[in-house]
Amino acid sequence: MSWMEYLNAFWVGGAICAVCQVLIDRTKLTPARILVGLVVTGVVLQAFGLYQPVVDYAGAGATVPLLGFGYSLAKGVAKAVAESGLLGVFTGGVTGAAGGIAAAIVFGCLFALLAKPKSRS
């Protein structure tokens, strides 16, 4: 990988995060609504074929944020529908994002075991 690929990933991922931070700071949207909005936006952009060029340009800078999770869901559904027909609508999203889902579960369990919870009082 060239240093330019790292730079593109950094600035695209940073721009996505900066937009989200502005939404948190300047609007009354809750973080949960912003997160859901990011996933839905990723799905819609991929459905119209607009997110794949961003992924090709920025790599992990575009696939690691939540927009990338929506992109993975939509890409998995499209592939499964092409292979299995209508049943792919129900199975493709989970198959397409299985790696990310599995990593979230494993690391969540790992940190739950290692962390020492404290009460907030």
Disulfide bonds with the S-S distance in Angstrom:
none
